[in-house]
Amino acid sequence: MSLTTSKEKYAQIIKSQAKSLGFDFCGIAKAEFLEEDAPKLENWLNQNYHGQMAYLANHFDKRLDPAKLVDGAKTVVSLIYNYYPDKPIAAVEGTYKIAKYAYGKDYHFVIKDKLKVLLENLQEQIGEIGGRAFVDSAPVMERQWAQKSGLGWTGKNSLLLNRNMGSFFFLAELIIDLEVSPDTPLAKDYCGTCTKCIDACPTDAIVQPGVVDSSKCISYFTIELKDQIPEEVKGKFENWIFGCDICQDVCPWNRFSKAHQEPAFLPHPELEGFTSRDWEEITQETFNKVFQKSAVKRTKLEGLKRNISFVKK
């Protein structure tokens, strides 16, 4: 087998294995320094758009160079995993809302397990491969890598958009020391003149197309911010108490979203019937039971209560 055909064969094997594990899309990019993204990242940090998320300023070089994360890195495999629910939990008008990604089991665990299996399967089929799996838990610029591997483009809300399924999905990566035929980056921006996400953001967090001031984002206020929420954003949360989906809900590309097929992402049975009163009177016992394996655990009960009090009319 020639080197060229072996690299193409590896790509086919990777994509086939990814599909068998439930990933919706798989793209491949050459592992190299993200030269174009370095000044953008530096400028974003200098503007303090990361707020209190100090960790985003750490490991600057690692964010831009996959070889600093995996010795001998040759390839970045980007994967998409759908989390769009069959129906929103807060279907009743006036009920508190949490981001759709947090309905079920914490995605870090679900997808990380799949990535480990994927790497093991590749090692069985191809041979010894060194690499690491990443799910939003290390300094990897996942949207940039996904775009380089042809999975989509960066929308005006800064999220990766895919023409077949919008943006309600998780991104994950395998960085490996195997040379694989790369996919062609998506050069076109399919947002056109649409500004629905910018217009809909109640806290004006999208400061320019593709750039979000995280320190103004409802997701930041309800999850990352440990202090009191500033009074100037009072009345602007539209009942969101953990995360926010506004800029995704209004995006025309999300009309292509289809319900996920992942049992782990189904909400806890009690959560589906939560009323405003249930949220307001939630106890530690209920919190532990309903959100035992959920990303909502990040706020702890005190943080969730703070958010509910702030949003409560």
Buried (B, 14 or more C-beta within 10 A) or exposed (E): EEEEEBBBBBBEBBBEBBEEBBBBBBBBBBBBEBEEBBEBBEEBEEEEBBBBBEEBBEBBEBBBBBBBBBEEBBBBBBBBBBBBBEEBBBEEEEBBBBBBBBBBBBBBEBBBBBBEBBBEBBBEBBEEBBBBBBBBEBBBBBBBBBBBBBBBBBBBBBBBBBEEBBBBBBBBBBBBBBBBBBBEBBEEEBBEEBEBBBEBBBBEBBBEBBBBBBBBBBBBBBBBBEEEBEEEBEEBBEBBBBBBBBBBBBBBBBEBBEEBEBEBBBBBEEBEEBEBEBBEEBEEEBBEEBBEBBBBBBBEBEBBBBBBEBBEE
